[in-house]
Amino acid sequence: MAQVVLKPGRDKSVRRRHPWIFSGAVARVDGEPAAGATVKVVAADGRLLGRGAYSPLSQILVRLWSLDPVEAIDDAFWQRRLARCLARRQDLASRDDATAYRLVNGEGDGLPGLVVDRYGDFLVCQLLAAGPEAWRATIVDTLGALVPVAGIFERSDAGVRAKEGLAPRVGLLAGEEPPAWIPIVEGPCRFQVDVRSGHKTGFYLDQRDNRARVTALAAGREVLNAFAYTGAFGISALAGGATRVTNLETSAAALAQAAVHARDNGFAAERLESLEADVFVALRRFRDMGRFFDCIILDPPKFAESASQVPAASRGYKDINLLAMKLLRPDGLLVTFSCSGHVSPEIFEAIVAEAARDAGRDPQVLARLGQPADHPFTLHFPEGSYLKGLICRV
């Protein structure tokens, strides 16, 4: 087996159980491992530290599979790790009101670069790094043996694959082709998911618990759902008794699906308004019109793809939060999020605080929000804690 030898003093992150080894920490590579091959990781003094997947075209040269230097990375390894992932989701698997959830969450489950989501009778996989790519057949066969589903579909079309030297891949991996729309249940709501071309693997599963929070708070409120996508937060608000929901979204197709969701959940058309518009522009238009709301939900896409983009992202987050607070009626609710991993919770809260000062409003924090239990992260890998949010009474 080839081995990656670290520079003196550069084994600290491994000893702290962080799963990534960057190319700058590596003194040399002994052997000629192929992309995705398992390599030994060795400290400068010769101590074996663990085994991981080699990725020669990435800045993350090795993603660790195991900190046990003698654990074999073989079919039995995948059987153990994937079975453990399923066991940890057993509470969700047994619920009738949660038919879509994450089965494997990459580093948070000890399987860097692998994401597997379940939508009813189908699994959707993302193989985002050279390691999972090399074990593709074993992963698919093991999932098929462990999870009784109709089919397994691949959505490995995220931009991060390019950094690994991997082309995007979308298509059937095993079993039946998924239908154009897969129906799912989430609490009191029903949705339809396009796993072939929808955002992420088809749906924002990481907001499930936060949508339930909105359901609990929405009664009697007029709600603005910004960056609405297919309207899941809006449907959750209507399920909780919101009087009316306005969806803001740039995609006409997504808004059309939001209308389908409203119909499927039995909500009258007049309770839902859909506006195809840029959120930054629309919020200013509402301000100029003097239009106000009782609850505003801000769930924007990732504003910062890298650390260098954080300053620009911060300005964007401040802009929308400042405008939203100006549009809230007294004691209105602001439900605001950032999914940018490079923006820490402390930075995000500071941005919202600055926006409140400039808006002349006083927000009370009612809750800090994050990822659900099926999107775990470890304390050794804080990068896995990407979703953060606040519920504020303003």
N, C-alpha and C positions, 0 to 999 in steps of 0.2 A: 504494500500500500504506500502510495506517495505521502509525503509529509510536508507540512507548512511550518517553518521554523520562525518564531517571532524574534524581534530585536530585544536586546536586554532592556528590562523594565517595562516592556510593552505587553506583559501578560496580566496586568492588573484587571483589565475589563473582564477577562475570562474568569479570573479568580472571583470576581464580583458577580459571575454567572450571567453576564451580558452575552447574548447569542451571536453578535456580529463581530467579525474581525476585518478591519479595514486594511487596504493594501499598504498604507503607510506604516503599519505596525509589523510588517513581514520582512524578515531579513532575507529569506530565500525559500524556494520551493524545491524540494528534493524529489526528483522524478518528473514525469510528464503526464499529470492527471488530465483527463478530459473534462469538459464542462459538465458539472453535476456529479462528478465522481466523488466518492467518499475519501477524505484525506485525514491523516492524523494531524493534530495540532500540537506542536512541541514548543516548550519554553526555550529560551536561549541556553539554559543550563542542561537541557536534554530531558526535562520532565515532561511526560505525556499529560496533556491537559484535557483532551477530548477528541471527538470526531465530528466532522462537518462536511458540508457540500461545497465543492470548489467552484468558483465562478470567475474565470480569468478576465472577463470583459467588464466586470463590475468593480466599483470602488469598494464594495463589500466583498472582499475576496473569498471569505468563508462564512457560511451560516452554520452554526453548530447544531448538530442533531442531538448530541449527547455529551455530557461532561464526565461520563464514565469512559475512561480511555480504552477500555477493553470491550465495551458493548458493541456487538456486531450490528451493523446497519444492513438489515436483510429483510426478507419478507415477514419474518416473525416480529421484527421491530415495528413494521407498519401495522401488523395485526394488533399488537399491544397498544400502540399509540392511538390508533383510530377507535379501537374498542373503548379505550378510556374516554375519548371525546364523547362517544355516544352515551356512555354511562353517566357522564356529568350533565347531559341534557335530558336525562330520563324524565325529569319533572315536566319539561316542555312537551316531550313526546307523548306523555299520557294525557295531555289537556286537549279538549275539543275546541277550545277557544283560542288556540295558538297553533295553526297548522303550517306556519312558516317561521323558520328560525335558523340560526347559524349552528352548524355541526362542528366545524373546524375553523379556528380563528388564528391561523398562522403562529407567530411567535408566542402568543398568549396560551396556546395549547402545545407548545414544544415542537411545532412543525413549521418552521420558517418558510414563508413563501407559498403556503397552501391555504386556500379558503374554500370551504364547502358549505353551501346553503341548501336548506330543504324547503321546497314549495310543494306542499301536498304530497303527491306521489312521484315527485321528481327531485333529483339532486342537481345542483348547478355548481360546477367546480371552477376555480381560478388557480392555475398553476403559474405563479408570478415570478419564479426564480429558477435558476439552473438545476437546483437540487430536486424539487418536485417534478420538473420536466423530465429528468433522467429516470424517475421512478413512476412515470405516468401509468404504465400498464399495471404495475403492482397496486398503485393507489386505486385505480378503477376496479380491478378485480376484487380487492379487499372490501371496498365500499359496497360493491354488488353483493358480496357474501354476507356482510354485516347488516345492511339496511334493505328491507324488502320494499323496493320502489319499482315503478314502471320503467324509468329511464334515468340515465345520467347524461347531463349536457355540459359542454364546456363553454365558459366565457372568459378565456384568457386573452382579452383584448385591452387590458389596462396598459397605459403608457410605460409603466415601470418595467415591462418585459423588454423594451428596447434597450434599457440600461444593462440588461443581462445578455444582450446579443440575440434575443429571441424574437421571432416574428409573432404577431398576434394570431390566435387560433380560436375559432368559434365553430361549434358543431357537436354532433352526437358522439358520445363516448361509449355508450352501452344501452341496450334495451330499446324502448320506443322513443320516437321523436315527440318532444313536448308539443302540446297544442299551442295555437297562437296566443291564447290567454289562459293562464292557470288560475282557477279560483282559490282564494285563501280566506281564512277566518282569522280575525284579530280582535279579541274581546267581543264587543257587540257589533263590530263592523265586518263588512264583506268587501273584498277587493279582488281585482283581476290583475295578474302580473304577466308582463311580456318578458320572458327570460332570454329571448333571442337578441333583443336590441334595447331593452330598458336600461336605465341607469344602474351602475354597479352590476349586480347579478339579476336585476329586474325590479328591486324594491329597496327602500331604505329600512332594512330590518333593525338597524341599530337605534331607531327612534321609537320602537314599540312601547317601551315603558313610558317614554315622555309623551307619546300620544295619549296614553291612558291618563296621565296627569292632566292634560288639556281637557279630556272628557269630563274629569271630575270637577273642573273649574269653570266650565263654559256656560252653565245654565243662565239664561236670561241675558247673555252678552251678544253684542254685535262684534264679529271677529274679522280681522284682516289677516289672511294667510299669505305671506310674501314668500317668493321662491317656492311656489306651491307644488310644482311637478304635477303628479296626478291627483293631488288634493287630499292626501291621506290625513294630514292634520286638520283640514277643514271638515272632512267626514267625521273625524273623532269629535270635533267641537259640536257638530250638529247632533251627534249621538248623545252628547251630554246636555243638550237643550239650548244650544246657541240659537238666538232668534234669526240670525242671518250670517252668512259667511261670504266674504269677497276673496277670491283667489287671484293672486298676481303671478303671472308666469309668462316667459317669452315664447314658449312652445305652444302653438295652437293644437297640436296633436295631444300633448299632455293635458291641456284644458278640456279637450273633448273627452278624454278618458275620465277626468274628474267629474264631468257631467254624468257619464255612465255609472260611476261609483255612487253618485247621489241618487240616481234612479234605482240602482240595485239595492240600496239601503232604505228605500222608501221615503226619501225626502222630497218635498214639493219643490218644483223648479224655481219658484220665486224666493226660496230661502238661500239660493246659491247664485252668486254673481261671479262671472269669469271674465277677467280682463287680461288680454294679451298685451303685455307692456313690460318695459324695463323697470325694475323695482326702483332704482335710483331716481328715474324720471317720474314715475307714478307717485312716489311718496311726496315729491315736491309739488306735484299737481294737486294732491289732496290737501297739502298745507295751504296752497294758494286759494283753494276752493273753500277752505274752512270745514273740511269733512273730518269727522272724528269717529273713534271706535272705542269699544270697551275692552278689547283684547287684541293685541297684535303679536303675531308669530313671525319671527325672523329665522329662517333655516336656510342660509345661503350655501352655495357650493364652496368648495375649498378655495379660499382667497390666496393662500400662501403654499406653493408647491415646494419651496426651499427656504432656507433661513434668510437668504438675500431678499426675498419677497415680503418679509414680515413688515417692514415699514409701510409699504404700499397697502398691504392687507389691513394693517391697523387703521389707516385712513379710511378704507372702505367700511370696516366694521364701525368706526366712529360715526361715519356719515349716516348709515342706515339706522343706527340706534338713536342718534340725536333726532333725526326726523320722526322716527316712530314715537319717541317720547312726547314730541310736540303734537302728535296726532291722537294721543290717548286722552279720554275724558278723565276727570279726577277719580283717583283710585282705580284706574284701569290697569290691566295686566299686560306686562311685556314678557313674552317668552322668547328668549334670544339665544342663539347657538353660534358656535364656531366648530367646524370639523377639521380645521387646519392643525395638524400635529405640531407644527413649528410655533404655533401660538399657544403658550402655556395658559392654564387657568388663571394664574396671577396676572399675566399680561392682558388677557381677555377682560377680566373684571376691572382692571385699571382703565381699559378703553371705554367700557360701559359707564364707569364712574365719571370719566372726563366728558363723555357725551351728555350725561345728566347735568353736569355743571353748566355746560354751554347751553343746554335746553332750558335751564332754570327750573328743573324738576328734582324731586327728592324720592328716589326709588328705595323701597324696602325690599330686601332680598327674602323671599319666602322659601326658596329652595335652590340648591345647586344641583345641576343635572349632569348625567354622564351616560355611559354605555350600559346596556343591559347585561345580565349575567352570562348570556350566550356569546358575548363579545369580550371575553376576559383579557386582562393584561396582567403582567407580573411586575412586582416591584423592582425586579432586576432589569426590566425593559420598559422604562417609563414612556418611550416613544409609542408604545401600544395604546396609551391613553390619549386618543386623539379628539374624542367628542366631549365638549364641555358646554354647559348652558346655565342659564339663570331664569328663574321666575321671579319677577319683580312687581310689586304693587307700586304704581307711580302716582 
